[in-house]
Amino acid sequence: MSNFEQFHFDFYQSNYTIDDQEEGYNRYGSNENLCGSRKSQTGEQPPASAFALSEMLLSSQSYTGQILQPTYSPNTFSHLGYIDGFDEEPPLLEELGINFEHIWQKTLTVLNPMKPADGSIMNETDLTGPMVFCLALGATLLLAGKVHFGYVYGVSAIGCLAMHALLNLMSISGVSHGCVASVLGYSLLPMVILSSSAVVFSLQGILGTLLALFIIGWCSLSASKIFTSALAMEGQQLLIAYPCVLLYGLFALLTVF
């Protein structure tokens, strides 16, 4: 047991004394007094760098605008320019290629075969009017008891392809599929008048035959006139009118019979 007490005393024995603790405490107090005396000598004023930093922060966060007039940043101007870009964009119908003024002018040109056609307007690939006239032709035939929607679109597609090949052989500049479909579709408007007449009375007679021949000549004359003005093919109107007569003759057969 005496050996254990000797081991315990040796294990906790240290050179640290109370005098050393008091000396360290006195040194810490002297250092604190020295710092306090230095602060009292400078009047407890912060360094100049602290003032410079605070002034920079205040100047960066200061409000430079006026009352009810917010300040604008570069991001704000870019956002406003982005909003103004929507105002400068063209209307949706114009982006889709639907121009009601041109549609009305083309319709008047077809209704008046003697009126000269504007080649700049007629050379557009506008399919709004042709689709409407094809639907009107099918609807009037349906009112007469004839379900010929498939025949109307089938004959229109074959006729457009044949006329496209023929016009590319005859013209120097060439023509697109959309332009051919647009001109042939707009020239289909008189055929809608013939199909509307079939709803009122029967066309299987002398009067109906004469009316059908007149409508075929009307459609062919309008289409050939537009093609010659749009493709600069003066003197070739009769050559273009012949295949147009064959095409619109098929529509007349669908309408009469």
Phi, psi and omega in degrees: 000325178293328177293322180293321178292325178293321178294320180294322180290320179291327183291319182268006181283136183216159179273357182282130182236170180292329180295321177295323179296317179293324179294319178295322179294321178294323178295319179296322178293323180292321178296321179294321178294324179295317178295321179294322179293323178293320178296321180291329179290323180276001179073023179055045179258135178289163181290163183292332180295328177295318177297319181295320180293318180294321178295322178295321179293320180293320181292326180286333182258005183286151181268118184260356181274191179246177181292134181062015177229093184291156178282156181244136177250168177302327177293325179294316180295322178293324178292320178295321177296326178292324178291318179295335179295328177292325180291331182274354180287149179290161178297163184294320180296325179290324176293326178280355179084020181257109180239108185293331179293317178292323178297318179293319179295320178293322179295318178295325178295323179287320181290336178242091183296338181277351180281133178292142183268145176273112184295328180292327179276321183287343181273019180265151178268065180264118182248010180289309178298314178301320178295320179295318182290325175294318177294322178294321178296316178295323180291318178292324174294326177293324176294332177276003179088022182236115179267092186235031180297318180294320178293322180298311181288326179293314178295324179296316181294315180294320179295322179294319179294318180294317180292326177297316179294320181292317181292327176293330176283329185270328184264157180274315184284335183086169183215152181267164178296322181295321179294318179296315179295324180293314183292315180294326179290318178293325179287354177280354183300316177299332178292332175294324176296320178294317179291331176290326176292330179292340177287326184277312181218164182282140180264001181274075179190188181292316180296319179293323179293316178296319178295321179294319178296322178294318180293322179296316178295324179297310181297317182293319179295319180294316182294316180293324178296317181292319180296317181293325179283326181282327183255006180055056181242057180295140181086001181240020184294320180294325178293326178281328183292331183297308177294332177293324177297319179296319182292310182287341173295326176295319177296323179293322178296320177297327183282318185284314185256000000 
